[in-house]
């Protein structure tokens, strides 16, 4: 095996003015974007904090930890990253960790149960970050994406588009967090009287092979409970196999999924900034409730429906927030 790429890079802040005495210190933990669909809202959260009086370089000192997903997901490298956080971030004595996503939140929480973590995660209670949404009880708070609720609604939409559905392939990442996420859809399918069949996959090639395997086993549809790996190649493989795929992100529908249903919060950065401000002002994350999504979003792809010979019910078209023609 060749030498590994660096797992993380700390970029110290640069500022035009010296931070004022008593400036708050934030460590921002994020993933390195791999394509146009990747990325997060953390820079926007910092911009909203600035509007609230916490200006980077003056009232706020920001340190950035950038992590490459492609080389940190295996468990041994996850442990390596948590050690980097322990050695490089904790000595900075941060007032707050700011991040997004279950993976990063889990990595930080393995290092500290005392420094506040403000985050945006799929399922805070199911992931063990909070005792309840109303009263988290630990050092983690922020926004909840309501995935437990969207999973049930997603399966309902799958059934509307594939009425004779009896068995559903659930494609998920093989790591612990990915498996946990997949199980939300596994449980929702069982609750709807559908047999879920789990397919652990990592990357485009594995997903394409799993799609073809699921179609050959005569499963009627599939759900993409994955973060990435769904490409135009995978979409074409599903259409060629006459295999309807559903997702939990809008860009999955753009790439060829029949439909996606997910939470959508246009005010998310401002709401996350509001939570961060409460913590920076001395609030206890254990008592600051997780904020719930303001809206849910349904996207349909009529091109894919036509290629699969599926008629989208008119009432579902009326309910859709976006229809790809």
WOSULCOR-V796986 format. One line per field, one symbol per residue. phi: phi as a letter, one per 20 degrees, with the letter a starting at -180 (. if undefined). psi: psi as a letter, one per 40 degrees, with the letter a starting at -180 (. if undefined). burial: b if it has 24 or more other ideal C-beta (glycine too) atoms within 12 Angstrom, else e. Layout:
phi: ???
psi: ???
burial: ???
//
This chain:
phi: .ffffgfbcedffdbecfgfgngfdddedbeffdbfeeobdffffffffffeodefncecddddddcegfcdfggfegffffffffedeffflfeaedbcnfffffffffebddfgcdbccfbgffenebfbffbgncddbqddemfgfffffffffgffecgefcccfdebfffffffffffffgfffffendeececfcbnffffgffffffffemfeacceecebnedfffffffffelcfdccccffffgepffbbcafbcfeggffffffgfgffeofegfdeffeegebccddcdfffgffemdefggffffffebcee
psi: hiiiihdihhhiiiidihiiheiihhhhhiihidadeiiaeddddddddddeeghhecehhhhhhhhhddeediddddddddddddddddeefiehhhiiiddddddddddhedhihhihidgdddeedididdgdeaehibihefdddddddddddddddgdehdhhhhhiieiddddddddddddddddefhhihhghihidddddddddddddefieiihgfidaehidddddddddefhhiiaeidedddeeidiihiihgdedddddddddddddeeihddehihiiidiihhhihddddddefhhhhdddddeidhhh.
burial: eeeeeebbeeeebeeeeebeeebbbbbbbbbbeeeeeeebbbebbbebbeebebbbeebbbbbbbbbbbeebbeeebbebbbebbeebbeebebbbbbbbbbbbbbbbbbbbeebbbbbbbbbbbbbebbeebeebebbbbbbbbbbbbbbbbbbbbbbbbbeebebbbbbbbbbebbbbbbbbbbbbbeebebebbbbbbbbbebbbebbbebbeeebbbbbbbbbbbbbeebbebbbebbbbbbbbbbbbbbbbbbbbbbbbbeebbbbbbbbbbbbbeeeebbebbbbbbeebbbbbbbebbeebebebeeebeeebeebbe
//
